[in-house]
Amino acid sequence: MSEHNGHAPVNGGAHSEAAAGESRPANETEASEPTYTPRGDAPIGGQAVLEGVMMRGVSTWAVAVRKAPPEDAPEGTEGEIEVSSEPLVSVLKRHRALRFPVIRGVVALVESMKIGFKALGISANAQVPEGDKEIGGGTWAGTIALSLLFAVGLFFLLPTGIASLFGDALPNSVAFVIVEKTIRIGIFLGYLVLISRIPDLQRVFQYHGAEHKTISCYEAGMPLTPENAQGFSRLHPRCGTSFLLIVMIVSIVVLAPLGRPDWYILFPSRVIGIPLIAGLSFEVLKWFGRNRSKQWARALMWPGMQLQKLTTRPPDLGQLAVAIAALEAVLAVEDLEKATDEDKIGMEVVA
């Protein structure tokens, strides 16, 4: 497979032409049912960024961002889509010892976070007006560090602290773990509801929906056009939102045997256990993905799919064009349909 680096502006409507005679579905609305369904998982993952979408294949990742239109452009004019792509070689391909279940999930999560933060940096700088100073690496690294500390504190340490306040009133360690995890899931759900109501995040959620629709369109083997992609659900079984809910549930199983130790063991155990919980959660998500056509798997996946209604919004055709531009940048240098099992090593990613 060939690899390349670069930045390439494309027109806002750039996408593959539909095959002759291919029917095109009507736009999906909040209340409508998806017109099409994907056939199964493809080795492609993605992430919404600021005014754009990142797509990751087996040897390349690309981010497409819609830039702001020129100041003198007529009202309603959309800016051009700028695409950046970079080669990708997962560390899992270089070290066989890292490919064991659970371990591979932790490694893949770290790699995905690294790519995701870099894509966010590209998208943020794409929104900086020409002539203004771009966001520096130090500033961005500090933002990432604070974000990670906030997440650990909010979703892992805070629930433990609150549950500890009621420790004397709880009959045993099992009750303590149940209360702690109930608080954790409650904080997680409350957080999703809160951010889903922030106006500035609505467009990010639309791009999140565009990413899902585009991946599903590709998985169904249909031509990549905004009209075709619009006919798919904005929900996807490999979504990171579903993954986070799985993390909340898996943490109950992993941490329950510890019961309620002294505080100097209790709090560190919640942080130290994060990699194990994340690795196990990746295995569960992959297992669901392989069996998503089965009724029992659909039933277990249903809560996570419903949560995606908080973190996705129906995209417009322009946003779908951006997601397609990112995916086409990946497809320009690799044929995902011909990817071998060896090529797919390291693709433990979410959509």
Beta strands, then each sheet from edge to edge (+ up, - down):
strand 1: 6-10
strand 2: 45-49
strand 3: 52-56
strand 4: 60-66
strand 5: 81-87
sheet 1: 1+ 5- 4+ 3- 2+
end
